[in-house]
């Protein structure tokens, strides 16, 4: 089975809200909410992938020391196994903007479970709630 490495980030604003991105139509799992991030390319560290993806998807600049590892997801889908480290970031430069047609929502930790997510993301919610509440 193919192993896919994806890095994800819980961006936390000054009010303690977490950014969720809604997968756009035409992509797998369209309509589900997830933590921003993306696939780690060959030769990249997960932190480098996140810095690249957050710039491409949201138009923000993140420095590597501002990415703190929190937990990870390990989940088997039908045709691949996903390994996804989740980082927390509270500092970035620029304004969060949806650059790829995705919906965006700043969500209070206690409301995270109200958003339908891919199966791999669901267990990460408890870690974030534990961190922030």
VOBA-1610 file (N, C-alpha, C; in pm, whole numbers, padded with zeros to 5 digits, always signed):
BEGIN
Unk+00085-00118+00000Unk+00000+00000+00000Unk+00089+00124+00000Unk+00049+00222-00077Unk+00125+00347-00091Unk+00113+00430+00037Unk+00227+00484+00082Unk+00230+00573+00197Unk+00236+00717+00146Unk+00144+00801+00193Unk+00140+00941+00154Unk+00169+01025+00279Unk+00268+01113+00268Unk+00304+01202+00378Unk+00248+01341+00348Unk+00162+01388+00437Unk+00099+01519+00424Unk+00124+01595+00553Unk+00163+01721+00543Unk+00181+01805+00662Unk+00061+01897+00675Unk+00011+01914+00797Unk-00105+02000+00823Unk-00072+02098+00934Unk-00146+02209+00933Unk-00118+02314+01032Unk-00247+02367+01092Unk-00248+02377+01223Unk-00356+02445+01294Unk-00310+02588+01318Unk-00356+02678+01233Unk-00328+02820+01253Unk-00421+02870+01362Unk-00365+02933+01464Unk-00444+02981+01578Unk-00429+03132+01586Unk-00542+03202+01578Unk-00536+03348+01581Unk-00531+03401+01724Unk-00525+03532+01737Unk-00511+03596+01868Unk-00631+03570+01958Unk-00746+03536+01900Unk-00866+03506+01977Unk-00879+03358+02011Unk-00777+03277+01978Unk-00779+03134+02008Unk-00863+03051+01912Unk-00896+03108+01796Unk-00972+03033+01695Unk-00876+02962+01600Unk-00922+02852+01544Unk-00841+02769+01455Unk-00897+02781+01314Unk-00807+02794+01216Unk-00851+02805+01076Unk-00877+02667+01017Unk-00997+02652+00959Unk-01029+02533+00880Unk-01051+02575+00736Unk-01010+02488+00644Unk-01028+02513+00501Unk-01121+02406+00445Unk-01214+02448+00360Unk-01310+02355+00301Unk-01260+02312+00164Unk-01250+02181+00144Unk-01199+02129+00018Unk-01292+02169-00096Unk-01237+02231-00201Unk-01322+02281-00310Unk-01379+02169-00397Unk-01486+02201-00471Unk-01546+02107-00564Unk-01442+02061-00664Unk-01456+01936-00707Unk-01363+01882-00806Unk-01244+01811-00745Unk-01224+01822-00616Unk-01115+01753-00548Unk-01172+01638-00466Unk-01087+01541-00436Unk-01136+01431-00352Unk-01178+01487-00217Unk-01280+01428-00160Unk-01336+01470-00031Unk-01385+01616-00034Unk-01432+01661-00150Unk-01483+01798-00165Unk-01592+01825-00062Unk-01590+01946-00008Unk-01691+01988+00089Unk-01654+01961+00233Unk-01553+01877+00257Unk-01510+01850+00394Unk-01413+01958+00440Unk-01411+01979+00570Unk-01323+02080+00631Unk-01196+02013+00683Unk-01084+02081+00667Unk-00956+02023+00709Unk-00862+02133+00756Unk-00751+02090+00814Unk-00646+02183+00852Unk-00563+02211+00727Unk-00525+02336+00701Unk-00447+02367+00581Unk-00315+02291+00578Unk-00266+02267+00459Unk-00140+02197+00440Unk-00141+02124+00309Unk-00053+02026+00296Unk-00048+01951+00171Unk+00062+01848+00171Unk+00074+01783+00055Unk+00171+01675+00040Unk+00314+01725+00056Unk+00395+01642+00119Unk+00537+01670+00132Unk+00603+01615+00006Unk+00669+01703-00069Unk+00734+01664-00194Unk+00868+01597-00165Unk+00918+01524-00264Unk+01049+01458-00250Unk+01155+01561-00215Unk+01236+01529-00114Unk+01344+01618-00073Unk+01302+01727+00025Unk+01173+01736+00056Unk+01124+01838+00149Unk+01109+01781+00289Unk+01130+01865+00388Unk+01091+01834+00525Unk+00945+01874+00540Unk+00870+01814+00635Unk+00731+01855+00654Unk+00716+02005+00680Unk+00809+02063+00754Unk+00801+02207+00783Unk+00815+02289+00655Unk+00906+02248+00566Unk+00923+02319+00439Unk+00797+02308+00353Unk+00736+02190+00354Unk+00613+02170+00277Unk+00503+02263+00330Unk+00491+02273+00461Unk+00389+02361+00519Unk+00413+02506+00483Unk+00536+02551+00493Unk+00569+02690+00458Unk+00528+02717+00313Unk+00559+02624+00223Unk+00524+02638+00081Unk+00372+02637+00062Unk+00306+02538+00124Unk+00161+02523+00106Unk+00084+02641+00166Unk+00124+02689+00282Unk+00053+02801+00344Unk+00067+02928+00261Unk+00180+02944+00195Unk+00197+03057+00104Unk+00107+03039-00019Unk+00111+02919-00081Unk+00033+02894-00201Unk-00117+02901-00175Unk-00164+02838-00067Unk-00308+02826-00040Unk-00367+02950+00025Unk-00289+03013+00115Unk-00346+03118+00200Unk-00276+03253+00188Unk-00163+03259+00117Unk-00093+03385+00099Unk-00026+03439+00223Unk+00012+03350+00315Unk+00080+03395+00437Unk+00222+03338+00441Unk+00310+03411+00507Unk+00449+03369+00524Unk+00469+03320+00667Unk+00516+03196+00677Unk+00541+03135+00808Unk+00689+03100+00816Unk+00748+03127+00930Unk+00888+03090+00952Unk+00892+02956+01027Unk+00990+02874+00994Unk+00998+02739+01051Unk+00995+02738+01204Unk+01066+02829+01275Unk+01060+02824+01422Unk+00920+02848+01479Unk+00828+02901+01399Unk+00691+02927+01445Unk+00600+02805+01429Unk+00651+02696+01374Unk+00575+02573+01357Unk+00611+02476+01470Unk+00515+02451+01557Unk+00538+02362+01671Unk+00463+02231+01648Unk+00534+02116+01644Unk+00465+01989+01625Unk+00374+01958+01744Unk+00252+01911+01715Unk+00157+01880+01821Unk+00128+01731+01828Unk+00090+01670+01716Unk+00053+01530+01712Unk+00058+01485+01566Unk+00010+01364+01539Unk+00003+01319+01400Unk-00115+01225+01383Unk-00156+01212+01257Unk-00260+01117+01220Unk-00198+01006+01137Unk-00244+00883+01159Unk-00203+00767+01078Unk-00333+00696+01043Unk-00371+00701+00914Unk-00502+00653+00874Unk-00495+00583+00739Unk-00560+00467+00731Unk-00565+00392+00607Unk-00694+00423+00532Unk-00678+00476+00410Unk-00790+00495+00318Unk-00791+00375+00224Unk-00885+00370+00131Unk-00899+00254+00042Unk-00772+00224-00038Unk-00706+00328-00090Unk-00595+00305-00181Unk-00460+00361-00136Unk-00453+00413-00014Unk-00325+00462+00039Unk-00332+00473+00190Unk-00215+00483+00253Unk-00208+00509+00397Unk-00154+00651+00415Unk-00224+00729+00495Unk-00187+00868+00518Unk-00113+00881+00651Unk+00001+00945+00649Unk+00073+00984+00769Unk+00077+01137+00767Unk+00020+01200+00869Unk+00004+01345+00867Unk+00044+01409+00999Unk+00165+01466+01006Unk+00200+01544+01125Unk+00118+01673+01127Unk+00072+01710+01248Unk-00002+01834+01266Unk+00083+01929+01349Unk+00102+02047+01295Unk+00177+02153+01361Unk+00081+02261+01406Unk+00122+02336+01508Unk+00047+02452+01554Unk+00129+02576+01519Unk+00061+02678+01470Unk+00128+02804+01436Unk+00042+02920+01484Unk+00105+03009+01562Unk+00034+03126+01614Unk+00088+03257+01556Unk+00195+03249+01477Unk+00257+03371+01421Unk+00283+03352+01273Unk+00238+03449+01193Unk+00264+03450+01050Unk+00258+03593+01001Unk+00304+03613+00880Unk+00300+03746+00818Unk+00200+03743+00704Unk+00124+03852+00691Unk+00025+03862+00585Unk-00114+03832+00637Unk-00210+03838+00545Unk-00350+03816+00579Unk-00398+03688+00513Unk-00464+03603+00589Unk-00515+03476+00539Unk-00619+03504+00430Unk-00593+03450+00311Unk-00679+03469+00195Unk-00696+03335+00125Unk-00818+03303+00084Unk-00843+03178+00010Unk-00794+03196-00133Unk-00680+03136-00167Unk-00621+03153-00299Unk-00654+03039-00395Unk-00718+02933-00347Unk-00745+02817-00432Unk-00892+02779-00434Unk-00980+02877-00411Unk-01124+02853-00418Unk-01182+02779-00299Unk-01103+02761-00194Unk-01151+02689-00076Unk-01227+02784+00015Unk-01324+02728+00089Unk-01389+02806+00192Unk-01298+02812+00314Unk-01308+02918+00392Unk-01228+02931+00514Unk-01319+02965+00630Unk-01287+02913+00747Unk-01363+02943+00868Unk-01269+02945+00988Unk-01280+03051+01068Unk-01209+03058+01195Unk-01304+03001+01300Unk-01263+02895+01366Unk-01352+02816+01450Unk-01300+02809+01594Unk-01390+02830+01688Unk-01354+02813+01829Unk-01330+02664+01856Unk-01234+02630+01942Unk-01202+02489+01967Unk-01325+02403+02001Unk-01414+02454+02083Unk-01531+02376+02124Unk-01628+02348+02008Unk-01614+02420+01896Unk-01703+02404+01781Unk-01640+02320+01669Unk-01516+02276+01686Unk-01448+02202+01579Unk-01524+02077+01536Unk-01587+02010+01631Unk-01658+01886+01597Unk-01785+01911+01515Unk-01826+02037+01502Unk-01944+02071+01421Unk-01914+02070+01271Unk-01787+02058+01233Unk-01746+02064+01093Unk-01711+01924+01043Unk-01775+01881+00935Unk-01746+01750+00877Unk-01604+01750+00821Unk-01524+01650+00861Unk-01383+01644+00824Unk-01349+01508+00763Unk-01238+01501+00687Unk-01190+01370+00644Unk-01160+01284+00767Unk-01174+01153+00752Unk-01156+01062+00866Unk-01023+01082+00938Unk-00917+01108+00864Unk-00785+01122+00924Unk-00776+01244+01016Unk-00853+01349+00987Unk-00845+01472+01065Unk-00920+01464+01198Unk-01022+01380+01204Unk-01111+01377+01321Unk-01036+01355+01453Unk-00944+01257+01462Unk-00875+01237+01591Unk-00787+01355+01634Unk-00750+01440+01541Unk-00663+01555+01574Unk-00738+01660+01656Unk-00869+01665+01640Unk-00951+01765+01706Unk-00935+01756+01859Unk-00937+01637+01915Unk-00925+01622+02060Unk-00793+01680+02112Unk-00686+01666+02035Unk-00556+01721+02076Unk-00560+01873+02079Unk-00626+01932+01980Unk-00636+02078+01976Unk-00725+02130+02088Unk-00836+02063+02112Unk-00923+02104+02222Unk-00848+02095+02354Unk-00772+01987+02373Unk-00692+01972+02494Unk-00588+02080+02511Unk-00533+02125+02401Unk-00431+02230+02403Unk-00491+02366+02437Unk-00609+02393+02384Unk-00664+02529+02388Unk-00772+02552+02491Unk-00831+02447+02545Unk-00938+02468+02643Unk-00892+02435+02784
//
